[in-house]
Amino acid sequence: MTIIHPAQPVNGLNPEDVFYAVDDLGTQTGYGFILYQYQPGLYPDCPVNLYFSIDGDPASRYLLFGALVARARVLQNVNPTLRARLYTNITPGDTQMKDFYLHNGFDCDETDDILQLSIPFGDGRIPMSCTVAPTPLNTWDEQNSLIYRLQMNEITFVDLNYLQSLMRMPHFMTLGLYRNAVLIGEVIMAGQGSDCELVAIYIEPGSRNQGMGRALLHRMMAIMAAEGVARVTTRIMSRSLPQQKLMNDFGAQVIGVNMIFPGMYLN
């Protein structure tokens, strides 16, 4: 069995970041890839995060794992002064893969947590020189502009199909925060009945750590409460200190775990 690279890019990934396990007959028995991510806003203490995925039989898995770790070391050395982490994802019930990663020196401390937030009293105070207004999403251009702004702030899971599915829900709003008429942040919430989810929130880097996210989320939750929402949930990465800090401001309680992220620090 051997490891080879494709001759051409695969799904936007460079050939050197994609790995195939092939047996002696030339049959593919496994597949893996690695993705370099620079996320200083989400993980200021470890801005380089290298996500990898492995699929294959047990023998292929070990070969692919070794190749991916070696590739991660190369990618980490592109910016050796920045702290880097190599990680993947598994479901909470996948004890076999959890044991595999623990055996290979990974920790399984990071999780994708489901939280319930306490809805605060009142409308909340909007900072001086700031206003809030719903983000218009009537056209394809407006929707894609929102997705672009989210991506520029390290929120990459919202695509056009997902956004449009949210927009069809009984409770839906994207609320923008403006300072001196300049957009500096947005929050998205969607739900039905008395339940609503905080889907995403961002504040532009130059306006962070000033209470802007807290003020924006407070106002959005007040609007949803006026519509009859009594329960707000969200998901955060347990390792993200900025996400933890904002959620703690709203008395967040962990009510479930959606995913486990086995990983290890590379430096």
C-alpha atoms as an extended CHARMM CRD file, in Angstrom:
* protein
*
       267  EXT
         1         1  MET       CA              0.0000000000        0.0000000000        0.0000000000  PROA      1               0.0000000000
         2         2  THR       CA              1.2290000000        3.4900000000       -0.8170000000  PROA      2               0.0000000000
         3         3  ILE       CA              0.1610000000        7.1540000000       -0.5640000000  PROA      3               0.0000000000
         4         4  ILE       CA             -0.1400000000        9.2800000000       -3.6980000000  PROA      4               0.0000000000
         5         5  HSD       CA             -1.3230000000       12.7910000000       -4.6010000000  PROA      5               0.0000000000
         6         6  PRO       CA             -3.7440000000       13.6650000000       -7.4070000000  PROA      6               0.0000000000
         7         7  ALA       CA             -2.3560000000       15.2550000000      -10.5530000000  PROA      7               0.0000000000
         8         8  GLN       CA             -4.7790000000       18.1900000000      -10.3690000000  PROA      8               0.0000000000
         9         9  PRO       CA             -6.4580000000       20.2630000000       -7.6090000000  PROA      9               0.0000000000
        10        10  VAL       CA             -9.4570000000       18.5990000000       -5.9370000000  PROA      10              0.0000000000
        11        11  ASN       CA            -12.3980000000       20.7130000000       -4.7300000000  PROA      11              0.0000000000
        12        12  GLY       CA            -10.1800000000       23.7720000000       -4.6020000000  PROA      12              0.0000000000
        13        13  LEU       CA             -7.4250000000       22.0220000000       -2.6400000000  PROA      13              0.0000000000
        14        14  ASN       CA             -3.8500000000       21.9130000000       -3.8780000000  PROA      14              0.0000000000
        15        15  PRO       CA             -2.7050000000       18.4380000000       -4.9920000000  PROA      15              0.0000000000
        16        16  GLU       CA             -0.0800000000       18.3180000000       -2.2070000000  PROA      16              0.0000000000
        17        17  ASP       CA             -2.8780000000       18.7210000000        0.3780000000  PROA      17              0.0000000000
        18        18  VAL       CA             -4.8720000000       15.7370000000       -0.9310000000  PROA      18              0.0000000000
        19        19  PHE       CA             -3.8490000000       12.1320000000       -0.2590000000  PROA      19              0.0000000000
        20        20  TYR       CA             -4.9980000000        8.7900000000       -1.6760000000  PROA      20              0.0000000000
        21        21  ALA       CA             -4.1490000000        5.4090000000       -0.1680000000  PROA      21              0.0000000000
        22        22  VAL       CA             -3.7080000000        2.8190000000       -2.9520000000  PROA      22              0.0000000000
        23        23  ASP       CA             -3.1580000000       -0.9230000000       -2.5790000000  PROA      23              0.0000000000
        24        24  ASP       CA             -0.7760000000       -3.0880000000       -4.6350000000  PROA      24              0.0000000000
        25        25  LEU       CA             -3.4280000000       -3.5760000000       -7.3270000000  PROA      25              0.0000000000
        26        26  GLY       CA             -3.8850000000        0.1590000000       -7.7560000000  PROA      26              0.0000000000
        27        27  THR       CA             -7.2570000000        0.2360000000       -6.0030000000  PROA      27              0.0000000000
        28        28  GLN       CA             -7.9800000000        3.2730000000       -3.8720000000  PROA      28              0.0000000000
        29        29  THR       CA             -8.5720000000        2.2230000000       -0.2600000000  PROA      29              0.0000000000
        30        30  GLY       CA             -8.5720000000        5.5840000000        1.4960000000  PROA      30              0.0000000000
        31        31  TYR       CA             -8.7090000000        9.3370000000        1.0750000000  PROA      31              0.0000000000
        32        32  GLY       CA             -7.6110000000       12.3230000000        3.1250000000  PROA      32              0.0000000000
        33        33  PHE       CA             -7.0620000000       16.0570000000        2.8640000000  PROA      33              0.0000000000
        34        34  ILE       CA             -5.8250000000       18.9750000000        4.9450000000  PROA      34              0.0000000000
        35        35  LEU       CA             -7.0520000000       22.5760000000        4.9600000000  PROA      35              0.0000000000
        36        36  TYR       CA             -5.0350000000       25.5610000000        6.2090000000  PROA      36              0.0000000000
        37        37  GLN       CA             -7.1220000000       28.1170000000        8.1270000000  PROA      37              0.0000000000
        38        38  TYR       CA             -5.9910000000       31.4560000000        9.5580000000  PROA      38              0.0000000000
        39        39  GLN       CA             -8.5220000000       32.4160000000       12.2780000000  PROA      39              0.0000000000
        40        40  PRO       CA             -7.1640000000       35.1460000000       14.5810000000  PROA      40              0.0000000000
        41        41  GLY       CA            -10.6390000000       36.4090000000       15.4700000000  PROA      41              0.0000000000
        42        42  LEU       CA            -12.0200000000       33.0270000000       16.4810000000  PROA      42              0.0000000000
        43        43  TYR       CA             -8.8430000000       31.7360000000       18.1370000000  PROA      43              0.0000000000
        44        44  PRO       CA             -6.5720000000       34.6680000000       19.0380000000  PROA      44              0.0000000000
        45        45  ASP       CA             -4.3610000000       32.3980000000       21.1510000000  PROA      45              0.0000000000
        46        46  CYS       CA             -3.8670000000       29.9100000000       18.2700000000  PROA      46              0.0000000000
        47        47  PRO       CA             -4.6470000000       31.5800000000       14.9380000000  PROA      47              0.0000000000
        48        48  VAL       CA             -3.4560000000       28.8000000000       12.5970000000  PROA      48              0.0000000000
        49        49  ASN       CA             -5.8220000000       25.8330000000       12.5200000000  PROA      49              0.0000000000
        50        50  LEU       CA             -5.2190000000       22.9140000000       10.1650000000  PROA      50              0.0000000000
        51        51  TYR       CA             -8.3330000000       20.8460000000        9.5940000000  PROA      51              0.0000000000
        52        52  PHE       CA             -7.9450000000       17.3420000000        8.1610000000  PROA      52              0.0000000000
        53        53  SER       CA            -10.2620000000       14.5330000000        7.1580000000  PROA      53              0.0000000000
        54        54  ILE       CA             -9.5820000000       10.8000000000        6.7610000000  PROA      54              0.0000000000
        55        55  ASP       CA            -11.7580000000        8.1250000000        5.1860000000  PROA      55              0.0000000000
        56        56  GLY       CA            -10.6210000000        4.5450000000        4.6210000000  PROA      56              0.0000000000
        57        57  ASP       CA            -10.0360000000        1.1080000000        6.0680000000  PROA      57              0.0000000000
        58        58  PRO       CA             -7.8960000000        0.7720000000        9.2360000000  PROA      58              0.0000000000
        59        59  ALA       CA             -4.6350000000        0.0930000000        7.3830000000  PROA      59              0.0000000000
        60        60  SER       CA             -5.1800000000        3.0730000000        5.0860000000  PROA      60              0.0000000000
        61        61  ARG       CA             -6.1360000000        5.2430000000        8.0170000000  PROA      61              0.0000000000
        62        62  TYR       CA             -2.7500000000        4.8560000000        9.7030000000  PROA      62              0.0000000000
        63        63  LEU       CA             -0.8610000000        5.6180000000        6.5010000000  PROA      63              0.0000000000
        64        64  LEU       CA             -3.0200000000        8.6400000000        5.7200000000  PROA      64              0.0000000000
        65        65  PHE       CA             -2.7570000000        9.9020000000        9.2720000000  PROA      65              0.0000000000
        66        66  GLY       CA              1.0490000000        9.8320000000        9.1470000000  PROA      66              0.0000000000
        67        67  ALA       CA              1.1010000000       11.6240000000        5.7910000000  PROA      67              0.0000000000
        68        68  LEU       CA             -1.3310000000       14.3040000000        6.9890000000  PROA      68              0.0000000000
        69        69  VAL       CA              0.6290000000       14.9800000000       10.1720000000  PROA      69              0.0000000000
        70        70  ALA       CA              3.8110000000       15.3410000000        8.1130000000  PROA      70              0.0000000000
        71        71  ARG       CA              2.0500000000       17.7630000000        5.7610000000  PROA      71              0.0000000000
        72        72  ALA       CA              0.7260000000       19.7240000000        8.7410000000  PROA      72              0.0000000000
        73        73  ARG       CA              4.3050000000       20.2080000000        9.9760000000  PROA      73              0.0000000000
        74        74  VAL       CA              5.2500000000       21.6550000000        6.6020000000  PROA      74              0.0000000000
        75        75  LEU       CA              2.2740000000       24.0280000000        6.5780000000  PROA      75              0.0000000000
        76        76  GLN       CA              2.9090000000       25.0930000000       10.1630000000  PROA      76              0.0000000000
        77        77  ASN       CA              6.4450000000       26.1260000000        9.2230000000  PROA      77              0.0000000000
        78        78  VAL       CA              5.0700000000       28.6480000000        6.7160000000  PROA      78              0.0000000000
        79        79  ASN       CA              4.5030000000       30.9290000000        9.7500000000  PROA      79              0.0000000000
        80        80  PRO       CA              6.5520000000       29.2560000000       12.4910000000  PROA      80              0.0000000000
        81        81  THR       CA              6.0130000000       32.0890000000       15.0000000000  PROA      81              0.0000000000
        82        82  LEU       CA              2.2220000000       31.6030000000       14.9690000000  PROA      82              0.0000000000
        83        83  ARG       CA              0.7430000000       28.9570000000       17.2300000000  PROA      83              0.0000000000
        84        84  ALA       CA             -0.8430000000       26.1690000000       15.2110000000  PROA      84              0.0000000000
        85        85  ARG       CA             -3.2250000000       23.2980000000       15.9140000000  PROA      85              0.0000000000
        86        86  LEU       CA             -4.0130000000       20.2240000000       13.8360000000  PROA      86              0.0000000000
        87        87  TYR       CA             -7.5610000000       18.9240000000       14.2870000000  PROA      87              0.0000000000
        88        88  THR       CA            -10.4310000000       16.9180000000       12.8490000000  PROA      88              0.0000000000
        89        89  ASN       CA            -14.0100000000       16.1720000000       13.8580000000  PROA      89              0.0000000000
        90        90  ILE       CA            -15.9210000000       13.1220000000       15.0890000000  PROA      90              0.0000000000
        91        91  THR       CA            -19.3920000000       12.5490000000       16.4850000000  PROA      91              0.0000000000
        92        92  PRO       CA            -19.6940000000       12.2160000000       20.2910000000  PROA      92              0.0000000000
        93        93  GLY       CA            -20.6510000000        8.5610000000       19.9560000000  PROA      93              0.0000000000
        94        94  ASP       CA            -17.7260000000        7.5170000000       17.7310000000  PROA      94              0.0000000000
        95        95  THR       CA            -15.6550000000        5.8300000000       20.4450000000  PROA      95              0.0000000000
        96        96  GLN       CA            -13.5410000000        3.9090000000       17.9100000000  PROA      96              0.0000000000
        97        97  MET       CA            -12.1660000000        7.0320000000       16.2620000000  PROA      97              0.0000000000
        98        98  LYS       CA            -11.8740000000        8.8200000000       19.5960000000  PROA      98              0.0000000000
        99        99  ASP       CA             -9.6650000000        5.9770000000       20.8540000000  PROA      99              0.0000000000
       100       100  PHE       CA             -7.6550000000        6.1080000000       17.6020000000  PROA      100             0.0000000000
       101       101  TYR       CA             -6.8300000000        9.8020000000       18.0450000000  PROA      101             0.0000000000
       102       102  LEU       CA             -6.1600000000        9.5240000000       21.7810000000  PROA      102             0.0000000000
       103       103  HSD       CA             -3.7810000000        6.6250000000       21.0520000000  PROA      103             0.0000000000
       104       104  ASN       CA             -1.9360000000        8.8540000000       18.5650000000  PROA      104             0.0000000000
       105       105  GLY       CA             -1.3830000000       11.6800000000       21.0170000000  PROA      105             0.0000000000
       106       106  PHE       CA             -4.3810000000       13.9040000000       20.3090000000  PROA      106             0.0000000000
       107       107  ASP       CA             -6.5940000000       15.4470000000       22.9620000000  PROA      107             0.0000000000
       108       108  CYS       CA            -10.3870000000       15.4200000000       22.6730000000  PROA      108             0.0000000000
       109       109  ASP       CA            -11.0460000000       18.4680000000       24.8230000000  PROA      109             0.0000000000
       110       110  GLU       CA            -12.4870000000       20.7810000000       22.1510000000  PROA      110             0.0000000000
       111       111  THR       CA            -16.1770000000       20.4300000000       21.3740000000  PROA      111             0.0000000000
       112       112  ASP       CA            -18.9390000000       22.0750000000       19.3640000000  PROA      112             0.0000000000
       113       113  ASP       CA            -21.2760000000       22.8900000000       22.2540000000  PROA      113             0.0000000000
       114       114  ILE       CA            -25.0070000000       23.5830000000       22.1400000000  PROA      114             0.0000000000
       115       115  LEU       CA            -25.8960000000       26.3920000000       24.5470000000  PROA      115             0.0000000000
       116       116  GLN       CA            -29.0830000000       27.9200000000       25.8800000000  PROA      116             0.0000000000
       117       117  LEU       CA            -28.9580000000       31.6620000000       26.5200000000  PROA      117             0.0000000000
       118       118  SER       CA            -30.8820000000       33.7090000000       29.0560000000  PROA      118             0.0000000000
       119       119  ILE       CA            -32.9860000000       36.3990000000       27.3960000000  PROA      119             0.0000000000
       120       120  PRO       CA            -32.0970000000       39.6900000000       29.1430000000  PROA      120             0.0000000000
       121       121  PHE       CA            -34.6200000000       42.2650000000       30.3180000000  PROA      121             0.0000000000
       122       122  GLY       CA            -35.2470000000       45.4360000000       28.3640000000  PROA      122             0.0000000000
       123       123  ASP       CA            -34.0730000000       46.5400000000       24.9480000000  PROA      123             0.0000000000
       124       124  GLY       CA            -30.4460000000       47.0460000000       25.9430000000  PROA      124             0.0000000000
       125       125  ARG       CA            -28.3040000000       50.1330000000       25.5030000000  PROA      125             0.0000000000
       126       126  ILE       CA            -26.8450000000       50.8100000000       22.0740000000  PROA      126             0.0000000000
       127       127  PRO       CA            -23.4140000000       52.5150000000       22.3590000000  PROA      127             0.0000000000
       128       128  MET       CA            -23.1050000000       56.2110000000       21.6150000000  PROA      128             0.0000000000
       129       129  SER       CA            -22.8170000000       57.1090000000       17.9170000000  PROA      129             0.0000000000
       130       130  CYS       CA            -24.3010000000       53.6930000000       17.0330000000  PROA      130             0.0000000000
       131       131  THR       CA            -27.6320000000       52.6160000000       15.5510000000  PROA      131             0.0000000000
       132       132  VAL       CA            -29.1650000000       49.2840000000       14.5690000000  PROA      132             0.0000000000
       133       133  ALA       CA            -31.2380000000       48.4000000000       11.5250000000  PROA      133             0.0000000000
       134       134  PRO       CA            -32.3640000000       45.2050000000        9.7600000000  PROA      134             0.0000000000
       135       135  THR       CA            -30.0470000000       44.1500000000        6.9500000000  PROA      135             0.0000000000
       136       136  PRO       CA            -31.9100000000       44.1870000000        3.6140000000  PROA      136             0.0000000000
       137       137  LEU       CA            -31.8590000000       40.7700000000        1.9450000000  PROA      137             0.0000000000
       138       138  ASN       CA            -34.3800000000       41.1990000000       -0.8290000000  PROA      138             0.0000000000
       139       139  THR       CA            -32.0520000000       40.5490000000       -3.7480000000  PROA      139             0.0000000000
       140       140  TRP       CA            -29.4580000000       37.9650000000       -4.6970000000  PROA      140             0.0000000000
       141       141  ASP       CA            -26.7480000000       40.6440000000       -4.4770000000  PROA      141             0.0000000000
       142       142  GLU       CA            -27.7870000000       41.6430000000       -0.9450000000  PROA      142             0.0000000000
       143       143  GLN       CA            -27.7950000000       38.0230000000        0.2070000000  PROA      143             0.0000000000
       144       144  ASN       CA            -24.3890000000       37.2850000000       -1.2830000000  PROA      144             0.0000000000
       145       145  SER       CA            -22.9780000000       40.5030000000        0.1590000000  PROA      145             0.0000000000
       146       146  LEU       CA            -24.0080000000       39.3130000000        3.6190000000  PROA      146             0.0000000000
       147       147  ILE       CA            -22.3660000000       35.9360000000        3.0100000000  PROA      147             0.0000000000
       148       148  TYR       CA            -19.1910000000       37.7080000000        1.8920000000  PROA      148             0.0000000000
       149       149  ARG       CA            -19.1310000000       39.8680000000        5.0490000000  PROA      149             0.0000000000
       150       150  LEU       CA            -19.5980000000       36.7670000000        7.1900000000  PROA      150             0.0000000000
       151       151  GLN       CA            -16.7290000000       35.0170000000        5.4110000000  PROA      151             0.0000000000
       152       152  MET       CA            -14.4750000000       38.0360000000        5.9010000000  PROA      152             0.0000000000
       153       153  ASN       CA            -15.1390000000       37.6430000000        9.6280000000  PROA      153             0.0000000000
       154       154  GLU       CA            -14.3240000000       33.9020000000        9.7440000000  PROA      154             0.0000000000
       155       155  ILE       CA            -17.9370000000       32.6810000000        9.5160000000  PROA      155             0.0000000000
       156       156  THR       CA            -17.8060000000       30.2510000000        6.6090000000  PROA      156             0.0000000000
       157       157  PHE       CA            -20.6830000000       27.8280000000        7.1780000000  PROA      157             0.0000000000
       158       158  VAL       CA            -23.4430000000       30.1300000000        5.8910000000  PROA      158             0.0000000000
       159       159  ASP       CA            -23.9260000000       29.6530000000        2.1520000000  PROA      159             0.0000000000
       160       160  LEU       CA            -26.7490000000       30.9160000000       -0.0630000000  PROA      160             0.0000000000
       161       161  ASN       CA            -28.9260000000       27.8030000000        0.2890000000  PROA      161             0.0000000000
       162       162  TYR       CA            -28.6190000000       27.8240000000        4.0710000000  PROA      162             0.0000000000
       163       163  LEU       CA            -29.3250000000       31.5520000000        4.2970000000  PROA      163             0.0000000000
       164       164  GLN       CA            -32.4330000000       31.2280000000        2.1420000000  PROA      164             0.0000000000
       165       165  SER       CA            -33.6890000000       28.3190000000        4.2600000000  PROA      165             0.0000000000
       166       166  LEU       CA            -33.3090000000       30.5110000000        7.3410000000  PROA      166             0.0000000000
       167       167  MET       CA            -35.1560000000       33.3550000000        5.6450000000  PROA      167             0.0000000000
       168       168  ARG       CA            -38.2010000000       31.0970000000        5.1830000000  PROA      168             0.0000000000
       169       169  MET       CA            -38.5630000000       30.4930000000        8.9320000000  PROA      169             0.0000000000
       170       170  PRO       CA            -41.3310000000       32.3180000000       10.8790000000  PROA      170             0.0000000000
       171       171  HSD       CA            -38.7690000000       34.1090000000       13.0360000000  PROA      171             0.0000000000
       172       172  PHE       CA            -35.9070000000       35.5190000000       11.0130000000  PROA      172             0.0000000000
       173       173  MET       CA            -33.8260000000       38.6650000000       11.1520000000  PROA      173             0.0000000000
       174       174  THR       CA            -30.3700000000       39.8930000000       10.3120000000  PROA      174             0.0000000000
       175       175  LEU       CA            -29.6940000000       43.0140000000       12.3760000000  PROA      175             0.0000000000
       176       176  GLY       CA            -26.8390000000       45.3580000000       11.5460000000  PROA      176             0.0000000000
       177       177  LEU       CA            -24.9320000000       47.5970000000       13.9420000000  PROA      177             0.0000000000
       178       178  TYR       CA            -23.7540000000       50.9240000000       12.5400000000  PROA      178             0.0000000000
       179       179  ARG       CA            -21.2640000000       53.3890000000       13.9920000000  PROA      179             0.0000000000
       180       180  ASN       CA            -21.4410000000       56.8230000000       12.4170000000  PROA      180             0.0000000000
       181       181  ALA       CA            -23.4640000000       55.2370000000        9.5970000000  PROA      181             0.0000000000
       182       182  VAL       CA            -20.7410000000       52.6210000000        8.8870000000  PROA      182             0.0000000000
       183       183  LEU       CA            -21.6750000000       48.9330000000        9.2500000000  PROA      183             0.0000000000
       184       184  ILE       CA            -19.4970000000       47.3560000000       11.9710000000  PROA      184             0.0000000000
       185       185  GLY       CA            -21.3430000000       44.1440000000       12.8190000000  PROA      185             0.0000000000
       186       186  GLU       CA            -24.3260000000       41.8980000000       12.1820000000  PROA      186             0.0000000000
       187       187  VAL       CA            -26.2560000000       39.1770000000       13.9580000000  PROA      187             0.0000000000
       188       188  ILE       CA            -28.5250000000       36.4950000000       12.4720000000  PROA      188             0.0000000000
       189       189  MET       CA            -31.3040000000       34.7250000000       14.3620000000  PROA      189             0.0000000000
       190       190  ALA       CA            -33.9570000000       32.3350000000       13.0770000000  PROA      190             0.0000000000
       191       191  GLY       CA            -36.5350000000       29.9750000000       14.5180000000  PROA      191             0.0000000000
       192       192  GLN       CA            -40.1680000000       29.0630000000       14.9120000000  PROA      192             0.0000000000
       193       193  GLY       CA            -42.7310000000       29.0050000000       17.6990000000  PROA      193             0.0000000000
       194       194  SER       CA            -41.1260000000       30.0020000000       20.9840000000  PROA      194             0.0000000000
       195       195  ASP       CA            -37.6710000000       28.7270000000       19.9730000000  PROA      195             0.0000000000
       196       196  CYS       CA            -34.9800000000       30.6450000000       18.1300000000  PROA      196             0.0000000000
       197       197  GLU       CA            -31.3200000000       30.0630000000       17.2750000000  PROA      197             0.0000000000
       198       198  LEU       CA            -28.4850000000       32.5340000000       17.2770000000  PROA      198             0.0000000000
       199       199  VAL       CA            -27.0000000000       31.4920000000       13.9310000000  PROA      199             0.0000000000
       200       200  ALA       CA            -24.0700000000       33.9060000000       13.6400000000  PROA      200             0.0000000000
       201       201  ILE       CA            -22.7160000000       37.1720000000       14.9750000000  PROA      201             0.0000000000
       202       202  TYR       CA            -19.6570000000       39.2170000000       14.1080000000  PROA      202             0.0000000000
       203       203  ILE       CA            -18.1060000000       42.5760000000       14.8940000000  PROA      203             0.0000000000
       204       204  GLU       CA            -15.4930000000       44.0870000000       12.5790000000  PROA      204             0.0000000000
       205       205  PRO       CA            -11.9510000000       43.7760000000       14.0250000000  PROA      205             0.0000000000
       206       206  GLY       CA            -11.5420000000       47.5210000000       14.6200000000  PROA      206             0.0000000000
       207       207  SER       CA            -14.6370000000       47.6310000000       16.8560000000  PROA      207             0.0000000000
       208       208  ARG       CA            -14.0980000000       44.4950000000       18.9510000000  PROA      208             0.0000000000
       209       209  ASN       CA            -13.6190000000       44.3370000000       22.7320000000  PROA      209             0.0000000000
       210       210  GLN       CA            -15.7960000000       47.4250000000       23.2080000000  PROA      210             0.0000000000
       211       211  GLY       CA            -19.0970000000       45.7890000000       24.1690000000  PROA      211             0.0000000000
       212       212  MET       CA            -20.4920000000       46.0740000000       20.6400000000  PROA      212             0.0000000000
       213       213  GLY       CA            -21.3120000000       42.3820000000       20.2440000000  PROA      213             0.0000000000
       214       214  ARG       CA            -23.0530000000       42.2780000000       23.6080000000  PROA      214             0.0000000000
       215       215  ALA       CA            -25.1520000000       45.3630000000       22.7820000000  PROA      215             0.0000000000
       216       216  LEU       CA            -26.1060000000       44.0430000000       19.3440000000  PROA      216             0.0000000000
       217       217  LEU       CA            -27.0920000000       40.6050000000       20.6290000000  PROA      217             0.0000000000
       218       218  HSD       CA            -29.0780000000       42.1130000000       23.5220000000  PROA      218             0.0000000000
       219       219  ARG       CA            -31.1400000000       44.2230000000       21.1160000000  PROA      219             0.0000000000
       220       220  MET       CA            -31.7130000000       41.2990000000       18.7500000000  PROA      220             0.0000000000
       221       221  MET       CA            -32.8930000000       39.0570000000       21.5920000000  PROA      221             0.0000000000
       222       222  ALA       CA            -35.2620000000       41.8030000000       22.7530000000  PROA      222             0.0000000000
       223       223  ILE       CA            -36.7670000000       41.9860000000       19.2520000000  PROA      223             0.0000000000
       224       224  MET       CA            -37.2320000000       38.2160000000       19.1460000000  PROA      224             0.0000000000
       225       225  ALA       CA            -38.7260000000       38.1670000000       22.6420000000  PROA      225             0.0000000000
       226       226  ALA       CA            -41.3070000000       40.7080000000       21.4650000000  PROA      226             0.0000000000
       227       227  GLU       CA            -42.2290000000       38.2140000000       18.7140000000  PROA      227             0.0000000000
       228       228  GLY       CA            -42.9170000000       35.5270000000       21.3220000000  PROA      228             0.0000000000
       229       229  VAL       CA            -39.5290000000       33.8150000000       21.4960000000  PROA      229             0.0000000000
       230       230  ALA       CA            -38.8460000000       32.4090000000       24.9640000000  PROA      230             0.0000000000
       231       231  ARG       CA            -35.8920000000       30.0980000000       24.3050000000  PROA      231             0.0000000000
       232       232  VAL       CA            -32.6650000000       30.9950000000       22.4850000000  PROA      232             0.0000000000
       233       233  THR       CA            -29.9890000000       28.4310000000       21.6700000000  PROA      233             0.0000000000
       234       234  THR       CA            -26.7090000000       28.6000000000       19.7970000000  PROA      234             0.0000000000
       235       235  ARG       CA            -23.5370000000       26.6460000000       19.0860000000  PROA      235             0.0000000000
       236       236  ILE       CA            -19.9800000000       27.6560000000       19.8880000000  PROA      236             0.0000000000
       237       237  MET       CA            -16.5100000000       26.1720000000       19.7420000000  PROA      237             0.0000000000
       238       238  SER       CA            -15.4950000000       25.4640000000       23.3270000000  PROA      238             0.0000000000
       239       239  ARG       CA            -11.8910000000       26.5290000000       22.6150000000  PROA      239             0.0000000000
       240       240  SER       CA            -12.8820000000       29.9720000000       21.2980000000  PROA      240             0.0000000000
       241       241  LEU       CA            -12.3200000000       32.4710000000       24.1040000000  PROA      241             0.0000000000
       242       242  PRO       CA            -14.1770000000       35.3400000000       22.3270000000  PROA      242             0.0000000000
       243       243  GLN       CA            -17.2350000000       33.1230000000       21.7960000000  PROA      243             0.0000000000
       244       244  GLN       CA            -17.1370000000       31.9410000000       25.4040000000  PROA      244             0.0000000000
       245       245  LYS       CA            -16.8730000000       35.4910000000       26.7210000000  PROA      245             0.0000000000
       246       246  LEU       CA            -19.8740000000       36.7390000000       24.7540000000  PROA      246             0.0000000000
       247       247  MET       CA            -22.0250000000       33.7520000000       25.6740000000  PROA      247             0.0000000000
       248       248  ASN       CA            -21.1270000000       34.0830000000       29.3640000000  PROA      248             0.0000000000
       249       249  ASP       CA            -22.5240000000       37.6240000000       29.2500000000  PROA      249             0.0000000000
       250       250  PHE       CA            -25.9110000000       36.0160000000       28.6140000000  PROA      250             0.0000000000
       251       251  GLY       CA            -25.7210000000       33.2770000000       31.2500000000  PROA      251             0.0000000000
       252       252  ALA       CA            -25.1880000000       30.5130000000       28.7010000000  PROA      252             0.0000000000
       253       253  GLN       CA            -25.6130000000       26.9180000000       29.8350000000  PROA      253             0.0000000000
       254       254  VAL       CA            -24.3040000000       23.9020000000       27.9070000000  PROA      254             0.0000000000
       255       255  ILE       CA            -27.2190000000       21.6260000000       27.0080000000  PROA      255             0.0000000000
       256       256  GLY       CA            -25.5000000000       19.2990000000       24.5370000000  PROA      256             0.0000000000
       257       257  VAL       CA            -22.4450000000       18.4640000000       22.4450000000  PROA      257             0.0000000000
       258       258  ASN       CA            -22.8110000000       18.3830000000       18.6710000000  PROA      258             0.0000000000
       259       259  MET       CA            -19.2440000000       17.4160000000       17.7000000000  PROA      259             0.0000000000
       260       260  ILE       CA            -15.8500000000       16.5570000000       19.1860000000  PROA      260             0.0000000000
       261       261  PHE       CA            -12.6540000000       17.9970000000       17.6490000000  PROA      261             0.0000000000
       262       262  PRO       CA             -9.6560000000       15.7410000000       18.3670000000  PROA      262             0.0000000000
       263       263  GLY       CA             -6.4820000000       17.7430000000       17.9020000000  PROA      263             0.0000000000
       264       264  MET       CA             -2.9600000000       18.5770000000       18.9680000000  PROA      264             0.0000000000
       265       265  TYR       CA             -0.8770000000       21.7360000000       19.0970000000  PROA      265             0.0000000000
       266       266  LEU       CA              2.0550000000       21.7260000000       16.7000000000  PROA      266             0.0000000000
       267       267  ASN       CA              4.1540000000       24.2890000000       18.5680000000  PROA      267             0.0000000000
